[in-house]
Amino acid sequence: MRALWLLPLLWISPAHGSPALDQAARDYQQYCQACHAANRFGGSGPALLPESLGRIKPAEIRQVISTGRPASQMAGFAQVLGPERIDALATYLQQPPATPPTWSEEQIRASHQVLNPIEQLPATPQHDADPLNLFVVVEAGDHHISILDGDRFTVLARFATHFAVHGGPKFSPDGRFVYLASRDGWVSQYDLHNLKLVAEVRAGLNTRNLAVSKDGRWVLVGNYLPGNLVLLDARDLTPVKSIAAVGQDGTPSRVSAVYTAPPRDSFIVALKDVKEVWELSSAGSSPDFSPRRIQAQDMLDDFSFSPDYRQLLATSRQAQGGQVLDLDSGRVVANIALPGMPHLGSGTYWQRNGDWVFATPNISKGLVSVIDLKTWKLIKEIPTLGPGFFMRSHANSAYAWTDVFFGPDNDAIHLIDKQTLEIAHTLRPVPGKTAAHVEFSHDGRYLLLSIWANDGALIVYDSQTLKEIKRIPMNKPSGKYNVGNKIEFAEGTSH
């Protein structure tokens, strides 16, 4: 009965005077706003906005309100509020706040804090692990990061992050610093030599991801809310400027993604609400970061680069296919028939018979699409046990590993032979628990696979024999990122 009672609430605004939601607003003021702020933009706790809660299921929101979060300041309110008021509060949090969300340059600057000045920290690693074979592991279950020694497979450090680290950590070119962006806009700089946080700043209210310039001088943050780019000084995250994401015709937009293109010495930005891709040069001592506008055929959600960074393979969530943009000419040079929702950002490329191919998992269909990067023709569609999210490989591995994250068989993971394009093995590491996201060690000898559960683990495999080496208990480990692979933009990893 409760589900039937709750459904109408999803269509009611607090302004309409629903008694249940009026009570939820009062409950928020009494129990929530001290940590999450009166406007729900976040304080010591994360922002509680539809944009930042969008990936969390309503049942999970109710669970957190009821029982709290382990190893955090979030207490449970089951004994205080009861089931009906918790249901109403969860619904209230998924609706727009009374005050329209804004986040100004002044607020960005006011949020900036330096925790450990770089000049006061040793410039060399203060541990005996290989700096290029460290893994940064995101534990989504309780919002922590673990730093893992990739040779001994032991945890060197573990620290709390802001709410829902998103978009993949990025690294300084020398591998010393890792930069993290949380869903609710916080950017953190962590020193992997000293295992200490350096600085933090809140760059937005709903952040997609960030990128680091080729020379390590700049960090560019892309935001859904407010729709803009925020430029930070990579040395300590000092805010430099904000760039409104506005199309040539004046249409405001959210930012879908921002990545660095090292051979081009530039950032590439996809806009979600206008048909444009931006290139912002980071070359020289004082770049102005004025966007070069490239017209696309659609509004873009996702993209990946060719190995030489000259072309952009891009798609939208609505389009039945992909488009190839040549970044030199600024023109669309090919269209590719790709069914469903290919997840290009998690695709990977390798050489097959001397030619580069690109493979992408699919969020809505059980298949992997393989594309010839010379002709942009679809070579093969490989059926899988269900829709997938992540795909990874390594130059020294014979296989591309892909999960079936969104399917009923999500405890399985496929190993695709990179030459025959056939599924060579299907593993089920922990029956009944989701297996997802692989990352290889720097030399490709080992790989780490996530068991995506609160009582989950990282499973270490020998990449050649497929023998399990070790299990490391972790709290819903999601992504993990090898320093050497990332800073070298290695074949097989995400960029």
C-alpha positions as CSV (number, residue, x, y, z in Angstrom):
1,M,0.0,0.0,0.0
2,R,2.8,2.4,0.8
3,A,4.1,2.3,-2.8
4,L,0.6,3.3,-4.1
5,W,0.4,6.1,-1.6
6,L,3.9,7.4,-2.4
7,L,3.4,7.5,-6.2
8,P,1.2,10.6,-6.3
9,L,3.7,12.5,-4.2
10,L,6.3,12.3,-6.9
11,W,4.1,14.7,-9.0
12,I,3.4,17.2,-6.2
13,S,5.6,20.3,-5.6
14,P,6.0,21.4,-2.0
15,A,4.5,24.7,-3.1
16,H,1.2,22.9,-3.7
17,G,0.7,22.4,0.0
18,S,0.7,18.6,0.3
19,P,0.5,17.9,4.1
20,A,3.0,15.1,3.8
21,L,5.5,17.3,2.0
22,D,4.9,20.3,4.2
23,Q,5.8,18.0,7.1
24,A,8.8,16.7,5.2
25,A,10.0,20.4,4.7
26,R,9.7,20.9,8.5
27,D,11.5,17.6,9.1
28,Y,14.3,18.8,6.8
29,Q,14.6,22.1,8.7
30,Q,14.8,20.3,12.1
31,Y,17.0,17.3,11.3
32,C,18.9,18.0,8.0
33,Q,19.7,21.6,7.4
34,A,22.4,21.9,10.0
35,C,24.6,19.6,7.8
36,H,23.1,20.1,4.4
37,A,22.2,23.8,4.5
38,A,18.8,25.5,4.5
39,N,18.9,25.7,0.7
40,R,19.9,22.0,0.4
41,F,23.1,23.1,-1.5
42,G,25.3,21.2,1.1
43,G,27.5,22.1,4.0
44,S,29.3,19.5,6.1
45,G,27.0,17.0,4.4
46,P,26.5,16.7,0.6
47,A,24.0,18.7,-1.5
48,L,20.5,17.1,-1.4
49,L,19.3,18.2,-4.9
50,P,17.6,16.1,-7.6
51,E,20.7,16.7,-9.8
52,S,23.1,15.2,-7.2
53,L,20.7,12.4,-6.1
54,G,19.8,11.4,-9.6
55,R,21.9,8.2,-9.7
56,I,20.7,7.0,-6.3
57,K,17.5,4.8,-6.2
58,P,14.7,6.2,-4.0
59,A,14.9,3.0,-1.8
60,E,18.6,3.8,-1.1
61,I,17.7,7.4,-0.1
62,R,15.1,6.1,2.3
63,Q,17.6,3.6,3.7
64,V,20.2,6.2,4.4
65,I,17.6,8.4,6.1
66,S,16.5,5.4,8.2
67,T,19.8,3.9,9.2
68,G,22.5,6.5,8.4
69,R,25.9,5.9,6.8
70,P,28.6,3.9,8.5
71,A,31.9,5.8,9.2
72,S,30.2,9.2,8.7
73,Q,28.4,11.9,10.6
74,M,25.1,10.8,9.0
75,A,22.9,9.4,11.8
76,G,19.8,7.2,11.3
77,F,16.3,8.7,11.9
78,A,14.2,5.5,11.8
79,Q,13.3,5.9,15.5
80,V,12.6,9.6,15.3
81,L,10.5,9.9,12.1
82,G,8.9,6.6,11.3
83,P,8.4,5.0,7.8
84,E,5.8,7.4,6.4
85,R,7.7,10.6,7.3
86,I,10.9,9.0,5.9
87,D,9.1,8.2,2.7
88,A,7.9,11.8,2.4
89,L,11.3,13.2,3.2
90,A,12.9,11.1,0.5
91,T,10.3,12.4,-2.0
92,Y,10.9,16.0,-0.9
93,L,14.6,15.7,-1.5
94,Q,14.1,14.5,-5.0
95,Q,12.2,17.7,-5.9
96,P,13.7,21.1,-6.8
97,P,14.4,23.4,-3.9
98,A,12.4,26.6,-3.4
99,T,15.6,28.6,-4.0
100,P,17.0,28.0,-7.6
101,P,20.5,26.5,-7.3
102,T,23.3,29.0,-8.1
103,W,27.0,28.9,-7.3
104,S,28.9,32.1,-7.9
105,E,32.7,32.8,-8.3
106,E,32.6,34.4,-4.9
107,Q,31.2,31.2,-3.4
108,I,33.8,29.1,-5.2
109,R,36.6,31.3,-3.8
110,A,35.1,31.3,-0.3
111,S,35.1,27.5,-0.3
112,H,38.8,27.1,-1.2
113,Q,41.1,25.8,1.5
114,V,44.7,24.7,1.5
115,L,45.1,21.9,4.0
116,N,48.8,21.0,3.5
117,P,50.9,23.5,1.5
118,I,53.0,21.8,-1.2
119,E,56.1,23.8,-0.2
120,Q,55.9,22.2,3.2
121,L,55.8,18.7,2.0
122,P,58.7,16.5,0.8
123,A,59.0,16.3,-3.0
124,T,59.9,12.6,-3.1
125,P,57.7,9.6,-2.2
126,Q,57.6,9.0,1.6
127,H,56.8,5.3,1.1
128,D,58.6,2.4,-0.6
129,A,55.9,1.5,-3.2
130,D,56.4,2.1,-6.9
131,P,54.9,5.5,-7.6
132,L,53.8,4.5,-11.1
133,N,52.1,1.3,-9.9
134,L,49.8,2.7,-7.3
135,F,46.1,2.3,-7.6
136,V,43.6,4.9,-6.6
137,V,40.4,2.9,-5.6
138,V,37.0,4.6,-5.2
139,E,35.0,2.9,-2.5
140,A,31.4,4.1,-3.3
141,G,29.8,2.3,-0.3
142,D,31.0,4.7,2.3
143,H,32.6,7.5,0.1
144,H,36.3,6.7,0.7
145,I,39.4,6.4,-1.4
146,S,42.0,3.7,-0.8
147,I,45.6,4.0,-2.1
148,L,46.8,0.5,-3.1
149,D,50.4,-0.7,-3.6
150,G,50.1,-2.4,-7.0
151,D,53.0,-4.8,-6.3
152,R,52.2,-6.1,-2.9
153,F,48.4,-5.4,-3.1
154,T,48.3,-3.8,0.3
155,V,46.4,-0.6,1.3
156,L,48.9,2.3,2.0
157,A,46.2,4.8,3.0
158,R,42.5,5.3,3.2
159,F,40.6,8.6,3.5
160,A,37.1,10.0,3.4
161,T,35.9,11.8,0.3
162,H,33.0,14.1,-0.4
163,F,29.7,12.7,-1.7
164,A,29.9,10.3,-4.7
165,V,33.3,10.8,-6.4
166,H,32.4,10.9,-10.1
167,G,34.0,10.9,-13.5
168,G,37.3,9.2,-12.7
169,P,40.3,10.7,-10.8
170,K,42.8,12.5,-12.9
171,F,46.5,12.8,-12.3
172,S,49.3,15.4,-12.7
173,P,51.7,14.4,-15.5
174,D,54.4,13.3,-13.1
175,G,51.9,11.1,-11.1
176,R,52.4,12.9,-7.8
177,F,49.0,14.4,-7.5
178,V,45.5,13.0,-8.0
179,Y,42.5,15.2,-8.5
180,L,39.0,14.0,-7.4
181,A,35.6,15.5,-8.3
182,S,32.5,14.6,-6.3
183,R,29.0,14.6,-7.6
184,D,28.1,17.6,-5.5
185,G,30.9,19.8,-6.8
186,W,33.9,19.4,-4.5
187,V,37.3,19.0,-6.0
188,S,40.1,17.6,-3.9
189,Q,43.9,17.4,-4.5
190,Y,45.8,14.5,-2.9
191,D,49.5,14.1,-2.7
192,L,50.4,10.5,-3.6
193,H,54.0,11.0,-2.5
194,N,53.0,12.0,1.1
195,L,49.6,10.4,1.3
196,K,48.0,13.7,2.3
197,L,45.2,16.0,1.1
198,V,46.6,19.2,-0.3
199,A,43.6,21.4,-1.0
200,E,39.9,21.4,-1.7
201,V,37.4,23.8,-3.4
202,R,33.8,23.5,-4.3
203,A,33.6,24.3,-8.0
204,G,29.9,23.7,-8.5
205,L,26.7,22.1,-7.2
206,N,26.6,19.1,-9.6
207,T,29.9,18.3,-11.3
208,R,30.4,15.9,-14.2
209,N,34.2,15.5,-14.3
210,L,37.5,17.2,-14.5
211,A,40.7,17.1,-16.6
212,V,44.3,18.2,-16.0
213,S,46.2,20.0,-18.7
214,K,49.2,18.4,-20.5
215,D,51.7,20.5,-18.6
216,G,50.0,19.9,-15.2
217,R,49.4,23.6,-14.7
218,W,45.6,23.7,-14.9
219,V,42.5,21.8,-13.8
220,L,39.3,22.3,-15.7
221,V,36.0,21.2,-14.1
222,G,32.8,20.6,-16.0
223,N,29.5,21.3,-14.3
224,Y,25.9,20.3,-14.9
225,L,24.8,22.8,-12.2
226,P,25.4,25.6,-12.8
227,G,26.2,24.9,-16.4
228,N,29.8,26.1,-16.7
229,L,33.5,25.3,-16.7
230,V,35.6,26.3,-13.7
231,L,39.4,26.7,-14.2
232,L,41.6,26.0,-11.2
233,D,45.3,26.4,-10.6
234,A,46.6,22.8,-10.4
235,R,49.2,23.7,-7.8
236,D,46.7,24.2,-5.0
237,L,43.2,24.5,-6.6
238,T,43.1,28.3,-6.4
239,P,40.1,29.4,-8.6
240,V,41.1,31.2,-11.7
241,K,38.0,31.8,-13.7
242,S,34.5,30.5,-14.6
243,I,33.4,30.1,-18.2
244,A,29.6,30.0,-18.8
245,A,28.6,27.0,-21.0
246,V,26.5,29.0,-23.5
247,G,26.0,28.1,-27.1
248,Q,26.7,30.4,-30.0
249,D,23.0,31.2,-30.2
250,G,22.9,32.1,-26.5
251,T,21.4,28.9,-25.3
252,P,22.7,27.9,-21.8
253,S,23.9,24.3,-21.4
254,R,25.1,21.7,-19.0
255,V,28.6,20.3,-19.5
256,S,28.5,16.6,-20.5
257,A,32.2,15.9,-20.3
258,V,35.7,17.5,-20.3
259,Y,38.9,15.7,-21.2
260,T,42.5,16.7,-22.0
261,A,43.9,15.9,-25.4
262,P,47.7,15.9,-24.7
263,P,49.0,15.9,-28.3
264,R,46.8,18.9,-29.0
265,D,47.8,20.7,-25.7
266,S,44.1,21.4,-25.2
267,F,40.9,20.5,-23.4
268,I,37.9,19.1,-25.3
269,V,34.5,19.8,-23.9
270,A,31.1,18.3,-24.9
271,L,27.9,20.3,-24.2
272,K,24.7,18.5,-23.4
273,D,22.1,21.1,-24.4
274,V,23.6,22.6,-27.6
275,K,25.1,21.0,-30.7
276,E,28.7,22.1,-30.0
277,V,32.0,20.7,-29.0
278,W,34.6,23.1,-27.5
279,E,38.3,23.0,-27.8
280,L,40.2,25.2,-25.3
281,S,43.9,25.6,-25.8
282,S,46.1,25.2,-22.7
283,A,49.4,25.9,-24.5
284,G,51.7,28.8,-23.6
285,S,52.4,30.6,-20.3
286,S,49.1,32.4,-20.1
287,P,46.3,30.9,-22.3
288,D,43.0,32.7,-22.3
289,F,40.9,29.6,-22.6
290,S,38.6,31.0,-25.2
291,P,36.6,28.2,-26.7
292,R,36.9,27.2,-30.3
293,R,33.4,26.1,-31.2
294,I,33.0,23.0,-33.3
295,Q,29.5,22.3,-34.7
296,A,28.1,18.8,-34.0
297,Q,25.1,17.0,-35.5
298,D,23.6,16.4,-32.1
299,M,23.8,17.3,-28.4
300,L,26.5,15.0,-27.0
301,D,26.6,13.0,-23.8
302,D,29.7,10.9,-24.3
303,F,32.8,10.7,-26.5
304,S,36.2,9.0,-26.9
305,F,39.3,9.9,-28.9
306,S,41.1,8.1,-31.7
307,P,44.7,7.0,-30.6
308,D,46.2,10.1,-32.2
309,Y,43.6,12.5,-30.7
310,R,42.7,13.8,-34.1
311,Q,39.2,12.5,-34.2
312,L,36.4,12.4,-31.7
313,L,33.9,9.6,-31.7
314,A,30.8,10.9,-30.0
315,T,27.2,10.0,-29.3
316,S,24.1,11.3,-27.6
317,R,21.6,9.4,-25.4
318,Q,18.9,9.9,-28.0
319,A,20.8,9.2,-31.2
320,Q,20.8,5.8,-32.8
321,G,24.5,5.9,-33.7
322,G,27.7,7.9,-33.4
323,Q,29.4,10.7,-35.3
324,V,33.1,11.2,-35.9
325,L,34.3,14.8,-35.6
326,D,37.7,15.7,-37.1
327,L,39.2,18.1,-34.6
328,D,41.6,19.7,-37.1
329,S,39.0,20.6,-39.6
330,G,36.1,21.0,-37.1
331,R,33.8,18.8,-39.3
332,V,31.8,15.7,-39.0
333,V,33.5,13.2,-41.2
334,A,31.6,10.0,-40.6
335,N,28.4,8.6,-39.1
336,I,28.4,5.1,-37.5
337,A,25.3,3.0,-37.0
338,L,25.5,2.0,-33.3
339,P,22.3,0.6,-31.8
340,G,21.1,1.3,-28.2
341,M,23.3,3.5,-25.9
342,P,27.0,2.9,-26.5
343,H,29.1,3.9,-23.6
344,L,32.0,5.4,-25.5
345,G,33.8,6.9,-22.5
346,S,34.4,3.4,-21.3
347,G,35.3,1.9,-24.6
348,T,38.9,0.9,-25.5
349,Y,41.1,0.4,-28.5
350,W,43.8,-2.0,-29.6
351,Q,45.7,-3.1,-32.7
352,R,44.3,-6.0,-34.7
353,N,46.1,-7.2,-37.9
354,G,48.1,-4.0,-37.8
355,D,45.1,-1.7,-37.7
356,W,43.5,0.1,-34.8
357,V,40.0,-0.9,-33.7
358,F,37.7,0.5,-31.0
359,A,35.2,-1.4,-29.0
360,T,32.5,0.0,-26.8
361,P,30.0,-1.6,-24.4
362,N,26.3,-0.7,-24.5
363,I,24.2,0.5,-21.7
364,S,20.9,-0.6,-23.1
365,K,21.7,-3.7,-25.2
366,G,23.6,-6.9,-24.6
367,L,26.4,-6.4,-27.2
368,V,29.8,-4.9,-27.7
369,S,30.4,-2.9,-31.0
370,V,33.8,-3.1,-32.6
371,I,34.7,-0.3,-35.1
372,D,37.6,0.0,-37.6
373,L,39.3,3.3,-36.7
374,K,40.6,3.7,-40.3
375,T,37.3,3.3,-42.2
376,W,34.9,4.0,-39.3
377,K,33.0,0.9,-40.3
378,L,31.3,-1.4,-37.8
379,I,33.3,-4.6,-37.9
380,K,31.3,-6.8,-35.5
381,E,28.6,-6.8,-32.9
382,I,29.5,-9.3,-30.1
383,P,26.5,-10.6,-28.2
384,T,26.9,-10.5,-24.4
385,L,24.9,-11.7,-21.4
386,G,23.5,-8.2,-20.9
387,P,24.1,-4.5,-21.2
388,G,27.5,-3.4,-20.0
389,F,29.1,-0.3,-18.6
390,F,32.9,-0.8,-18.4
391,M,35.5,-2.2,-20.8
392,R,39.3,-2.4,-20.2
393,S,42.4,-4.0,-21.6
394,H,46.2,-3.5,-21.7
395,A,48.8,-3.7,-24.5
396,N,50.2,-6.8,-22.8
397,S,46.9,-8.6,-22.5
398,A,45.3,-10.8,-25.2
399,Y,41.8,-9.9,-23.9
400,A,39.4,-7.0,-23.5
401,W,37.4,-7.4,-20.3
402,T,33.8,-6.2,-20.3
403,D,31.1,-6.5,-17.7
404,V,27.3,-6.9,-18.1
405,F,26.6,-4.4,-15.4
406,F,22.9,-3.7,-16.2
407,G,21.8,-7.3,-17.0
408,P,20.4,-10.0,-14.8
409,D,23.7,-11.9,-15.1
410,N,25.7,-9.0,-13.8
411,D,27.9,-11.4,-11.7
412,A,29.5,-12.4,-15.0
413,I,32.4,-10.8,-16.9
414,H,33.4,-11.6,-20.5
415,L,37.0,-11.8,-21.8
416,I,37.0,-11.0,-25.5
417,D,39.9,-12.2,-27.6
418,K,41.2,-9.1,-29.2
419,Q,42.2,-10.8,-32.5
420,T,39.3,-13.2,-33.1
421,L,36.7,-10.9,-31.6
422,E,35.1,-13.9,-29.9
423,I,34.3,-14.3,-26.2
424,A,37.1,-16.6,-25.0
425,H,36.1,-16.9,-21.3
426,T,33.2,-15.9,-19.1
427,L,34.0,-15.7,-15.4
428,R,31.7,-15.5,-12.4
429,P,34.0,-14.4,-9.6
430,V,31.3,-14.2,-6.9
431,P,28.0,-15.7,-7.9
432,G,25.1,-13.4,-7.2
433,K,27.3,-10.2,-6.8
434,T,28.0,-7.7,-9.5
435,A,31.4,-8.0,-11.2
436,A,32.5,-4.7,-12.8
437,H,35.4,-2.5,-13.8
438,V,38.8,-3.9,-14.5
439,E,42.1,-2.0,-14.3
440,F,45.5,-3.5,-15.1
441,S,48.8,-3.0,-13.2
442,H,51.3,-0.7,-14.9
443,D,53.1,-3.6,-16.7
444,G,49.9,-5.5,-17.4
445,R,50.9,-8.6,-15.4
446,Y,48.0,-8.3,-13.0
447,L,44.5,-6.9,-13.1
448,L,42.0,-5.8,-10.4
449,L,38.3,-6.6,-10.7
450,S,35.6,-5.0,-8.5
451,I,32.9,-7.0,-6.7
452,W,30.4,-4.1,-6.5
453,A,28.8,-4.6,-3.1
454,N,29.1,-3.1,0.3
455,D,30.7,-6.3,1.5
456,G,32.6,-6.5,-1.8
457,A,36.3,-6.9,-2.7
458,L,39.0,-6.3,-5.2
459,I,40.0,-9.5,-6.8
460,V,43.5,-9.6,-8.2
461,Y,44.1,-11.9,-11.2
462,D,47.2,-13.0,-13.1
463,S,46.3,-11.5,-16.5
464,Q,47.9,-14.4,-18.4
465,T,46.8,-17.5,-16.5
466,L,43.6,-15.9,-15.1
467,K,44.5,-17.4,-11.8
468,E,43.1,-15.5,-8.8
469,I,46.0,-14.1,-6.7
470,K,44.3,-12.3,-3.8
471,R,41.0,-10.8,-2.5
472,I,41.1,-7.5,-0.8
473,P,37.8,-6.7,1.2
474,M,36.4,-3.2,0.3
475,N,33.2,-1.3,0.6
476,K,31.5,-1.3,-2.8
477,P,34.7,-0.6,-4.8
478,S,33.7,1.0,-8.1
479,G,36.5,2.5,-10.2
480,K,40.2,1.9,-9.7
481,Y,42.9,3.8,-11.5
482,N,46.6,2.9,-12.1
483,V,48.9,5.9,-11.9
484,G,51.3,4.8,-14.7
485,N,48.6,3.8,-17.1
486,K,46.7,7.0,-16.6
487,I,49.6,9.5,-16.9
488,E,50.9,7.6,-20.0
489,F,47.4,7.5,-21.5
490,A,48.1,3.8,-22.0
491,E,46.3,1.6,-24.5
492,G,43.4,-0.1,-23.0
493,T,42.6,2.3,-20.1
494,S,40.1,5.1,-19.9
495,H,41.2,8.6,-20.6
